[in-house]
Amino acid sequence: MRRPRRSRWAVSNFSLSGKCMSRLGKQPVAIPSGVTVTMDNGVLTVKGAKATLTRPIKKDITITVENDAVTLVPGNTEAAKALFGTYAAHLRNMIEGVTKGFTRILELEGVGYRAEVRGKDLVLSVGFSHPVPMPIPEGVTVTVEKNTVTLSGADLEVVAQYAANVRKVKKPEPYKGKGIRYQGEYIIRKQGKKAV
């Protein structure tokens, strides 16, 4: 039996109501010591000891920097309600990135599996007939110790996306767990076929 569809009016009425606005977005974001936040011509810039990050901001959101805090105010559009909490999260990540940075750790599991940094590439040997080079993005630092690959950088999106791309080269298989996994990632194992 098919479920009744919600009317467009109901969806629009809910999305424009204040109830769906982000509670974290309403809170001013504190600017720590040593960090500079500026908003100029629709571009948000966060500068700290580790890096300088920029992000374009749509006109639906108004960002004000004063008294060592950043305030976000959404406009009266449906897009503004959707972007309000997202931009607040981006801002917090940018501040954390330029002060502490972000790290993702990958582990290689498998006989003969190894990784090494060659110039600007992370080269993976993970059971294929050829090594797989992965170009290292700008702003990301890669270190390899035994079968552990550590990725670090100031931009969370770049670091996390590169880690996902590296893992995708050889995802962990469910029988012996061979492949590239995040540190601490739990792999659901399957039982192989037993010989009769």
N, CA, C and O of each residue as an XYZ file, in Angstrom:
784
protein
N       0.847     -1.192      0.000
C       0.000      0.000      0.000
C       0.880      1.239      0.000
O       1.784      1.359      0.827
N       0.625      2.157     -0.916
C       1.457      3.349     -1.025
C       1.141      4.337      0.074
O      -0.014      4.533      0.453
N       2.217      4.968      0.588
C       2.022      5.984      1.630
C       1.558      7.274      0.982
O       2.011      7.613     -0.111
N       0.659      8.001      1.638
C       0.195      9.278      1.065
C       1.328     10.296      1.020
O       2.116     10.401      1.959
N       1.402     11.037     -0.066
C       2.451     12.041     -0.227
C       2.094     13.303      0.549
O       0.934     13.708      0.628
N       3.146     13.917      1.128
C       2.923     15.181      1.830
C       2.758     16.291      0.808
O       3.414     16.301     -0.233
N       1.896     17.201      1.113
C       1.662     18.303      0.187
C       2.857     19.240      0.169
O       3.605     19.330      1.143
N       3.031     19.939     -0.951
C       4.116     20.902     -1.062
C       3.972     22.012     -0.037
O       4.962     22.526      0.484
N       2.715     22.380      0.249
C       2.480     23.440      1.230
C       3.001     23.046      2.594
O       3.591     23.866      3.298
N       2.786     21.788      2.973
C       3.224     21.326      4.297
C       4.739     21.342      4.397
O       5.291     21.751      5.419
N       5.431     20.891      3.321
C       6.891     20.881      3.329
C       7.435     22.288      3.395
O       8.352     22.574      4.164
N       6.854     23.192      2.564
C       7.320     24.567      2.541
C       7.055     25.259      3.861
O       7.895     26.019      4.344
N       5.892     25.004      4.452
C       5.543     25.644      5.715
C       6.490     25.218      6.818
O       6.867     26.032      7.660
N       6.887     23.926      6.825
C       7.809     23.443      7.860
C       9.203     24.025      7.660
O       9.842     24.445      8.625
N       9.685     24.054      6.406
C      11.050     24.491      6.146
C      11.238     25.962      6.432
O      12.346     26.387      6.757
N      10.170     26.763      6.318
C      10.296     28.189      6.571
C      10.024     28.548      8.029
O      10.170     29.707      8.417
N       9.634     27.576      8.829
C       9.397     27.853     10.232
C      10.704     27.894     10.986
O      11.685     27.284     10.561
N      10.732     28.597     12.092
C      11.954     28.744     12.870
C      12.382     27.486     13.567
O      13.516     27.415     14.042
N      11.514     26.469     13.653
C      11.836     25.267     14.402
C      12.960     24.469     13.773
O      13.673     23.749     14.473
N      13.136     24.588     12.433
C      14.139     23.767     11.778
C      15.500     24.458     11.712
O      16.447     23.903     11.155
N      15.608     25.663     12.276
C      16.884     26.366     12.269
C      17.857     25.727     13.251
O      17.456     25.167     14.272
N      19.141     25.822     12.922
C      20.157     25.192     13.747
C      20.320     25.926     15.063
O      20.449     27.150     15.093
N      20.314     25.161     16.164
C      20.543     25.782     17.474
C      22.004     26.177     17.639
O      22.306     27.183     18.281
N      22.923     25.383     17.056
C      24.334     25.741     17.124
C      24.618     26.987     16.301
O      25.486     27.787     16.649
N      23.884     27.147     15.208
C      24.097     28.311     14.365
C      23.717     29.613     15.053
O      24.274     30.666     14.744
N      22.769     29.545     15.987
C      22.337     30.756     16.690
C      23.369     31.241     17.695
O      23.349     32.407     18.090
N      24.273     30.357     18.114
C      25.266     30.739     19.116
C      26.456     31.418     18.452
O      26.978     30.904     17.463
N      26.903     32.575     18.978
C      28.096     33.230     18.424
C      29.313     32.316     18.530
O      29.460     31.581     19.506
N      30.177     32.364     17.532
C      31.386     31.544     17.510
C      32.546     32.380     18.029
O      32.890     33.405     17.441
N      33.148     31.942     19.132
C      34.248     32.692     19.733
C      35.499     32.590     18.883
O      35.790     31.537     18.316
N      36.241     33.693     18.796
C      37.501     33.725     18.054
C      38.640     33.592     19.058
O      38.843     34.502     19.861
N      39.386     32.497     19.042
C      40.477     32.315     20.008
C      41.638     33.261     19.735
O      41.731     33.880     18.675
N      42.508     33.351     20.714
C      43.683     34.203     20.574
C      44.586     33.695     19.458
O      44.815     32.491     19.337
N      45.094     34.607     18.649
C      45.976     34.232     17.554
C      45.267     33.925     16.250
O      45.909     33.580     15.258
N      43.938     34.049     16.244
C      43.151     33.764     15.046
C      42.469     35.048     14.576
O      41.927     35.808     15.378
N      42.505     35.276     13.265
C      41.860     36.443     12.673
C      40.773     35.988     11.719
O      41.021     35.164     10.838
N      39.568     36.519     11.888
C      38.436     36.193     11.018
C      37.965     37.465     10.333
O      37.688     38.464     10.996
N      37.873     37.434      9.009
C      37.395     38.590      8.243
C      36.367     38.127      7.228
O      36.381     36.983      6.773
N      35.470     39.051      6.883
C      34.444     38.796      5.879
C      34.503     39.932      4.871
O      34.220     41.079      5.215
N      34.869     39.626      3.619
C      35.054     40.676      2.627
C      34.575     40.183      1.264
O      35.028     39.150      0.773
N      33.652     40.934      0.660
C      33.136     40.623     -0.676
C      32.632     39.179     -0.785
O      32.879     38.499     -1.781
N      31.928     38.727      0.244
C      31.331     37.404      0.208
C      32.290     36.263      0.447
O      31.943     35.105      0.214
N      33.501     36.570      0.911
C      34.497     35.528      1.190
C      34.881     35.578      2.659
O      35.321     36.610      3.165
N      34.709     34.447      3.339
C      35.091     34.329      4.742
C      36.527     33.831      4.819
O      36.867     32.808      4.225
N      37.371     34.556      5.554
C      38.785     34.198      5.688
C      39.117     33.988      7.157
O      38.821     34.836      7.998
N      39.730     32.859      7.458
C      40.178     32.543      8.814
C      41.683     32.308      8.761
O      42.159     31.432      8.040
N      42.425     33.094      9.527
C      43.887     33.015      9.513
C      44.392     32.668     10.903
O      44.004     33.290     11.892
N      45.266     31.665     10.966
C      45.836     31.244     12.244
C      47.282     30.849     12.089
O      47.907     31.120     11.064
N      47.817     30.201     13.121
C      49.237     29.838     13.125
C      49.561     28.775     12.090
O      50.660     28.771     11.535
N      48.611     27.860     11.815
C      48.898     26.742     10.917
C      48.609     27.042      9.450
O      49.297     26.528      8.568
N      47.605     27.862      9.180
C      47.213     28.084      7.791
C      46.238     29.249      7.695
O      45.813     29.821      8.699
N      45.900     29.577      6.459
C      44.854     30.546      6.153
C      43.824     29.865      5.270
O      44.158     29.374      4.192
N      42.570     29.829      5.718
C      41.501     29.159      4.986
C      40.465     30.176      4.526
O      40.175     31.140      5.234
N      39.911     29.957      3.342
C      38.871     30.842      2.819
C      37.680     30.017      2.361
O      37.819     28.849      1.999
N      36.514     30.636      2.382
C      35.295     29.972      1.922
C      34.311     31.025      1.431
O      34.024     31.987      2.143
N      33.789     30.849      0.210
C      32.764     31.782     -0.272
C      31.455     31.577      0.483
O      31.064     30.446      0.769
N      30.784     32.683      0.801
C      29.532     32.640      1.556
C      28.417     33.231      0.702
O      28.570     34.314      0.139
N      27.315     32.532      0.608
C      26.184     33.029     -0.171
C      25.512     34.197      0.547
O      25.619     34.351      1.763
N      24.818     35.012     -0.243
C      24.190     36.222      0.300
C      23.027     35.913      1.231
O      22.525     36.801      1.920
N      22.595     34.640      1.252
C      21.478     34.272      2.134
C      21.865     34.366      3.612
O      20.993     34.458      4.476
N      23.169     34.343      3.904
C      23.645     34.381      5.289
C      24.475     35.648      5.493
O      25.356     35.959      4.692
N      24.185     36.374      6.570
C      24.956     37.563      6.941
C      25.899     37.209      8.080
O      25.463     36.703      9.114
N      27.193     37.472      7.895
C      28.199     37.166      8.915
C      28.805     38.459      9.434
O      29.269     39.303      8.667
N      28.788     38.594     10.751
C      29.315     39.790     11.405
C      30.418     39.395     12.369
O      30.262     38.461     13.156
N      31.550     40.121     12.304
C      32.679     39.865     13.183
C      32.851     41.066     14.102
O      33.131     42.173     13.641
N      32.681     40.845     15.408
C      32.868     41.921     16.379
C      33.025     41.323     17.774
O      32.480     40.263     18.081
N      33.785     42.030     18.609
C      33.998     41.636     20.012
C      34.511     40.204     20.135
O      34.020     39.432     20.959
N      35.507     39.850     19.305
C      36.129     38.525     19.347
C      35.123     37.395     19.190
O      35.277     36.327     19.782
N      34.094     37.639     18.389
C      33.094     36.604     18.123
C      32.513     36.814     16.730
O      32.517     37.922     16.193
N      32.015     35.722     16.162
C      31.394     35.766     14.835
C      29.931     35.385     14.986
O      29.600     34.370     15.599
N      29.054     36.218     14.414
C      27.617     35.977     14.483
C      27.070     35.727     13.091
O      27.391     36.457     12.153
N      26.241     34.695     12.952
C      25.607     34.371     11.686
C      24.122     34.656     11.778
O      23.465     34.258     12.740
N      23.587     35.351     10.765
C      22.169     35.682     10.730
C      21.599     35.223      9.394
O      22.053     35.682      8.346
N      20.605     34.320      9.408
C      20.026     33.851      8.152
C      19.027     34.845      7.585
O      18.366     35.567      8.331
N      18.920     34.879      6.262
C      17.913     35.701      5.623
C      16.563     35.009      5.622
O      16.411     33.932      6.198
N      15.586     35.625      4.980
C      14.233     35.066      4.962
C      14.005     34.221      3.712
O      12.993     34.363      3.026
N      14.953     33.348      3.434
C      14.807     32.444      2.294
C      14.914     31.009      2.780
O      15.443     30.736      3.857
N      14.400     30.099      1.959
C      14.474     28.684      2.323
C      15.916     28.201      2.314
O      16.300     27.367      3.134
N      16.720     28.727      1.382
C      18.136     28.347      1.316
C      18.880     28.782      2.562
O      19.778     28.083      3.031
N      18.507     29.939      3.101
C      19.181     30.444      4.296
C      18.990     29.513      5.478
O      19.921     29.281      6.249
N      17.788     28.981      5.623
C      17.523     28.059      6.729
C      18.370     26.800      6.598
O      18.813     26.236      7.599
N      18.595     26.358      5.357
C      19.381     25.149      5.134
C      20.869     25.398      5.348
O      21.585     24.523      5.834
N      21.331     26.591      4.985
C      22.763     26.887      5.049
C      23.208     27.405      6.405
O      24.403     27.438      6.699
N      22.257     27.809      7.230
C      22.580     28.467      8.502
C      23.496     27.608      9.370
O      24.594     28.037      9.726
N      23.061     26.420      9.706
C      23.861     25.525     10.545
C      25.102     25.012      9.834
O      26.134     24.780     10.463
N      24.999     24.832      8.506
C      26.147     24.342      7.737
C      27.304     25.320      7.794
O      28.445     24.927      8.040
N      27.014     26.590      7.568
C      28.073     27.600      7.608
C      28.658     27.749      9.012
O      29.855     27.994      9.168
N      27.815     27.602     10.026
C      28.316     27.673     11.404
C      29.291     26.533     11.673
O      30.319     26.731     12.321
N      28.967     25.332     11.174
C      29.861     24.188     11.345
C      31.153     24.395     10.562
O      32.233     24.071     11.055
N      31.051     24.935      9.335
C      32.238     25.216      8.543
C      33.156     26.198      9.274
O      34.372     26.012      9.310
N      32.574     27.224      9.844
C      33.362     28.234     10.554
C      34.100     27.624     11.743
O      35.281     27.901     11.952
N      33.414     26.802     12.514
C      34.059     26.155     13.660
C      35.193     25.234     13.202
O      36.250     25.178     13.830
N      34.964     24.522     12.115
C      36.012     23.638     11.590
C      37.208     24.427     11.074
O      38.352     24.003     11.239
N      36.950     25.568     10.453
C      38.041     26.405      9.955
C      38.895     26.931     11.104
O      40.123     26.946     11.018
N      38.240     27.361     12.175
C      38.973     27.869     13.333
C      39.800     26.763     13.977
O      40.956     26.977     14.341
N      39.204     25.582     14.116
C      39.943     24.459     14.689
C      41.090     24.037     13.770
O      42.154     23.629     14.235
N      40.859     24.141     12.467
C      41.881     23.737     11.513
C      43.121     24.617     11.560
O      44.241     24.111     11.496
N      42.934     25.932     11.670
C      44.084     26.843     11.666
C      44.782     26.898     13.022
O      45.866     27.472     13.134
N      44.172     26.307     14.058
C      44.801     26.292     15.381
C      45.365     24.912     15.741
O      46.517     24.798     16.160
N      44.557     23.876     15.577
C      44.982     22.521     15.956
C      45.265     21.632     14.755
O      46.171     20.800     14.797
N      44.491     21.804     13.680
C      44.619     20.930     12.520
C      43.799     19.666     12.683
O      43.262     19.398     13.758
N      43.704     18.884     11.608
C      42.934     17.646     11.615
C      43.819     16.488     11.159
O      44.747     16.668     10.371
N      43.514     15.310     11.665
C      44.307     14.122     11.350
C      43.390     12.947     11.049
O      42.386     12.741     11.732
N      43.736     12.188     10.035
C      43.080     10.920      9.735
C      44.160      9.849      9.616
O      45.176     10.058      8.953
N      43.942      8.708     10.256
C      44.919      7.628     10.260
C      44.322      6.408      9.559
O      43.222      5.963      9.887
N      45.067      5.877      8.590
C      44.651      4.699      7.841
C      45.607      3.547      8.119
O      46.804      3.752      8.322
N      45.071      2.348      8.125
C      45.882      1.155      8.365
C      45.753      0.201      7.185
O      44.655     -0.027      6.675
N      46.888     -0.357      6.753
C      46.916     -1.331      5.662
C      47.000     -2.729      6.261
O      47.906     -3.032      7.037
N      46.045     -3.574      5.891
C      45.988     -4.938      6.415
C      46.074     -5.920      5.254
O      45.180     -5.967      4.409
N      47.146     -6.703      5.211
C      47.289     -7.687      4.142
C      48.752     -8.036      3.922
O      49.629     -7.197      4.124
N      49.016     -9.250      3.516
C      50.385     -9.702      3.284
C      50.977     -8.953      2.085
O      50.418     -8.975      0.989
N      52.099     -8.300      2.309
C      52.756     -7.558      1.247
C      52.194     -6.177      1.008
O      52.695     -5.451      0.149
N      51.163     -5.791      1.748
C      50.595     -4.463      1.575
C      51.543     -3.435      2.189
O      52.047     -3.627      3.296
N      51.776     -2.363      1.477
C      52.643     -1.304      2.003
C      52.345      0.011      1.291
O      51.700      0.045      0.242
N      52.830      1.083      1.890
C      52.658      2.421      1.321
C      53.936      3.207      1.527
O      54.679      2.972      2.479
N      54.184      4.145      0.620
C      55.344      5.009      0.748
C      55.071      6.323      0.032
O      54.266      6.396     -0.896
N      55.770      7.363      0.495
C      55.640      8.682     -0.116
C      56.783      8.862     -1.110
O      57.958      8.778     -0.756
N      56.406      9.113     -2.367
C      57.390      9.377     -3.412
C      57.107     10.756     -3.996
O      56.155     10.933     -4.757
N      57.928     11.720     -3.639
C      57.698     13.075     -4.128
C      56.376     13.615     -3.628
O      56.174     13.766     -2.423
N      55.466     13.908     -4.560
C      54.158     14.454     -4.204
C      53.054     13.415     -4.298
O      51.876     13.762     -4.377
N      53.436     12.123     -4.289
C      52.458     11.040     -4.388
C      52.568     10.099     -3.198
O      53.654      9.867     -2.665
N      51.431      9.567     -2.797
C      51.391      8.437     -1.872
C      51.199      7.206     -2.731
O      50.169      7.062     -3.391
N      52.184      6.311     -2.732
C      52.156      5.135     -3.606
C      51.729      3.924     -2.788
O      52.349      3.594     -1.777
N      50.661      3.265     -3.235
C      50.091      2.128     -2.517
C      50.373      0.834     -3.265
O      50.164      0.747     -4.475
N      50.849     -0.167     -2.539
C      51.001     -1.518     -3.064
C      50.065     -2.405     -2.267
O      50.388     -2.847     -1.165
N      48.888     -2.660     -2.851
C      47.828     -3.337     -2.097
C      47.238     -4.504     -2.882
O      46.019     -4.644     -2.977
N      48.116     -5.345     -3.447
C      47.655     -6.572     -4.069
C      47.361     -6.498     -5.545
O      46.993     -7.510     -6.141
N      47.506     -5.345     -6.159
C      47.318     -5.243     -7.609
C      48.619     -5.577     -8.318
O      49.667     -5.695     -7.682
N      48.553     -5.728     -9.633
C      49.753     -6.036    -10.406
C      50.678     -4.834    -10.555
O      51.788     -4.951    -11.074
N      50.206     -3.675    -10.091
C      50.981     -2.444    -10.220
C      50.736     -1.568     -9.000
O      49.666     -1.656     -8.397
N      51.694     -0.723     -8.616
C      51.458      0.209     -7.523
C      50.474      1.302     -7.943
O      50.386      1.647     -9.122
N      49.744      1.837     -6.980
C      48.728      2.858     -7.248
C      49.188      4.192     -6.670
O      49.224      4.341     -5.448
N      49.544      5.181     -7.519
C      49.940      6.488     -6.998
C      48.719      7.346     -6.684
O      47.779      7.406     -7.476
N      48.733      8.007     -5.535
C      47.660      8.911     -5.126
C      48.262     10.297     -4.911
O      48.934     10.516     -3.903
N      48.040     11.246     -5.837
C      48.592     12.599     -5.677
C      48.147     13.226     -4.362
O      46.962     13.208     -4.028
N      49.099     13.779     -3.619
C      48.804     14.385     -2.321
C      48.311     15.811     -2.536
O      49.012     16.611     -3.154
N      47.115     16.150     -2.037
C      46.586     17.501     -2.226
C      47.444     18.552     -1.517
O      48.149     18.254     -0.553
N      47.367     19.762     -2.007
C      48.086     20.866     -1.373
C      47.516     21.112      0.021
O      46.299     21.137      0.206
N      48.391     21.290      0.986
C      47.957     21.531      2.357
C      47.826     20.279      3.195
O      47.509     20.361      4.382
N      48.066     19.105      2.594
C      47.977     17.836      3.326
C      49.376     17.254      3.489
O      50.145     17.182      2.531
N      49.695     16.840      4.707
C      50.968     16.202      5.007
C      50.737     14.713      5.232
O      49.841     14.324      5.981
N      51.550     13.878      4.580
C      51.391     12.423      4.672
C      52.666     11.810      5.239
O      53.763     12.062      4.739
N      52.513     11.009      6.280
C      53.636     10.265      6.841
C      53.264      8.787      6.894
O      52.112      8.433      7.144
N      54.253      7.930      6.656
C      54.031      6.489      6.650
C      54.981      5.835      7.636
O      56.192      6.052      7.588
N      54.422      5.032      8.532
C      55.222      4.276      9.498
C      54.716      2.840      9.504
O      53.614      2.556      9.975
N      55.537      1.941      8.974
C      55.133      0.544      8.792
C      53.868      0.495      7.932
O      53.900      0.942      6.785
N      52.774     -0.027      8.445
C      51.542     -0.120      7.663
C      50.506      0.909      8.103
O      49.304      0.705      7.931
N      50.975      2.002      8.665
C      50.089      3.065      9.124
C      50.372      4.344      8.350
O      51.513      4.801      8.280
N      49.327      4.912      7.772
C      49.437      6.155      7.000
C      48.702      7.252      7.758
O      47.516      7.119      8.060
N      49.412      8.338      8.063
C      48.825      9.450      8.798
C      48.691     10.652      7.879
O      49.667     11.098      7.276
N      47.474     11.171      7.777
C      47.186     12.348      6.960
C      46.841     13.501      7.890
O      46.032     13.336      8.803
N      47.436     14.657      7.673
C      47.156     15.804      8.518
C      47.108     17.069      7.683
O      47.784     17.183      6.661
N      46.294     18.021      8.136
C      46.158     19.284      7.430
C      45.185     20.196      8.144
O      44.542     19.794      9.114
N      45.075     21.426      7.666
C      44.211     22.416      8.313
C      42.778     22.374      7.792
O      41.848     22.732      8.515
N      42.593     21.943      6.552
C      41.262     21.921      5.942
C      40.637     20.543      6.141
O      41.088     19.561      5.552
N      39.607     20.474      6.966
C      38.971     19.189      7.291
C      38.425     18.503      6.046
O      38.579     17.291      5.896
N      37.794     19.253      5.154
C      37.203     18.650      3.970
C      38.257     18.002      3.080
O      38.053     16.903      2.564
N      39.386     18.687      2.902
C      40.444     18.153      2.043
C      41.052     16.904      2.662
O      41.263     15.907      1.971
N      41.338     16.950      3.970
C      41.949     15.804      4.651
C      41.006     14.596      4.634
O      41.415     13.480      4.313
N      39.742     14.836      4.984
C      38.782     13.733      5.055
C      38.505     13.140      3.674
O      38.370     11.923      3.542
N      38.418     13.988      2.640
C      38.153     13.489      1.302
C      39.333     12.678      0.773
O      39.148     11.644      0.130
N      40.548     13.155      1.049
C      41.726     12.407      0.590
C      41.812     11.056      1.296
O      42.155     10.050      0.674
N      41.500     11.031      2.596
C      41.493      9.764      3.329
C      40.467      8.804      2.734
O      40.734      7.609      2.613
N      39.297      9.319      2.362
C      38.267      8.473      1.756
C      38.719      7.946      0.396
O      38.448      6.796      0.049
N      39.411      8.790     -0.374
C      39.900      8.359     -1.689
C      40.950      7.266     -1.567
O      40.966      6.320     -2.354
N      41.835      7.403     -0.567
C      42.864      6.389     -0.353
C      42.219      5.075      0.075
O      42.592      4.014     -0.426
N      41.268      5.130      0.983
C      40.595      3.918      1.456
C      39.850      3.227      0.314
O      39.768      1.999      0.276
N      39.309      4.014     -0.613
C      38.520      3.458     -1.710
C      39.367      2.618     -2.668
O      38.834      1.779     -3.393
N      40.695      2.843     -2.673
C      41.566      2.064     -3.556
C      41.450      0.576     -3.239
O      41.435     -0.255     -4.147
N      41.368      0.240     -1.958
C      41.249     -1.178     -1.557
C      40.438     -1.242     -0.267
O      40.994     -1.288      0.830
N      39.119     -1.245     -0.416
C      38.265     -1.293      0.761
C      38.442     -2.623      1.494
O      38.723     -3.645      0.869
N      38.277     -2.608      2.816
C      38.436     -3.865      3.575
C      37.408     -4.908      3.128
O      36.218     -4.610      3.028
N      37.871     -6.125      2.863
C      36.940     -7.185      2.492
C      36.490     -7.918      3.754
O      37.219     -7.947      4.745
N      35.297     -8.509      3.723
C      34.695     -9.019      4.960
C      35.175    -10.384      5.422
O      34.790    -10.817      6.508
N      36.008    -11.091      4.639
C      36.384    -12.452      5.018
C      37.669    -12.483      5.845
O      37.698    -13.064      6.930
N      38.726    -11.860      5.334
C      39.978    -11.816      6.087
C      40.306    -10.405      6.579
O      41.273    -10.207      7.314
N      39.503     -9.439      6.173
C      39.715     -8.062      6.625
C      40.829     -7.346      5.886
O      41.272     -6.278      6.310
N      41.290     -7.932      4.772
C      42.375     -7.300      4.026
C      41.885     -6.030      3.341
O      40.761     -5.965      2.842
N      42.762     -5.013      3.331
C      42.409     -3.760      2.678
C      42.912     -2.561      3.463
O      43.766     -2.688      4.340
N      42.371     -1.400      3.133
C      42.737     -0.143      3.806
C      41.558      0.286      4.654
O      40.438      0.414      4.159
N      41.812      0.507      5.928
C      40.741      0.881      6.848
C      41.157      2.089      7.681
O      42.342      2.391      7.825
N      40.153      2.768      8.224
C      40.442      3.823      9.189
C      40.877      3.189     10.501
O      40.427      2.097     10.846
N      41.739      3.862     11.222
C      42.159      3.349     12.523
C      40.950      3.272     13.453
O      40.230      4.255     13.632
N      40.739      2.117     14.031
C      39.599      1.927     14.916
C      38.316      1.519     14.212
O      37.296      1.299     14.865
N      38.351      1.414     12.886
C      37.157      1.028     12.130
C      36.848     -0.452     12.350
O      37.735     -1.303     12.277
N      35.597     -0.738     12.617
C      35.179     -2.123     12.851
C      34.663     -2.717     11.546
O      33.765     -2.159     10.913
N      35.226     -3.834     11.154
C      34.818     -4.505      9.923
C      33.973     -5.723     10.275
O      34.421     -6.610     11.001
N      32.753     -5.759      9.759
C      31.874     -6.908      9.997
C      32.376     -8.083      9.155
O      32.421     -8.012      7.927
N      32.746     -9.149      9.834
C      33.319    -10.304      9.149
C      32.238    -11.290      8.725
O      31.208    -11.432      9.385
N      32.499    -11.972      7.599
C      31.641    -13.047      7.123
C      32.415    -14.366      7.199
O      33.639    -14.398      7.065
N      31.695    -15.410      7.410
C      32.325    -16.724      7.460
C      32.426    -17.285      6.066
O      31.437    -17.338      5.335
N      33.639    -17.712      5.688
C      33.850    -18.272      4.359
C      33.224    -19.652      4.231
O      32.811    -20.257      5.221
N      33.161    -20.134      3.007
C      32.581    -21.449      2.755
C      33.510    -22.530      3.298
O      34.726    -22.470      3.119
N      32.931    -23.495      3.950
C      33.701    -24.594      4.528
C      33.780    -25.761      3.547
O      32.823    -26.062      2.833
N      34.926    -26.396      3.531
C      35.103    -27.555      2.646
C      34.283    -28.725      3.186
O      34.242    -28.966      4.393
N      33.641    -29.437      2.284
C      32.781    -30.573      2.681
C      33.664    -31.793      2.971
O      33.152    -32.856      3.321
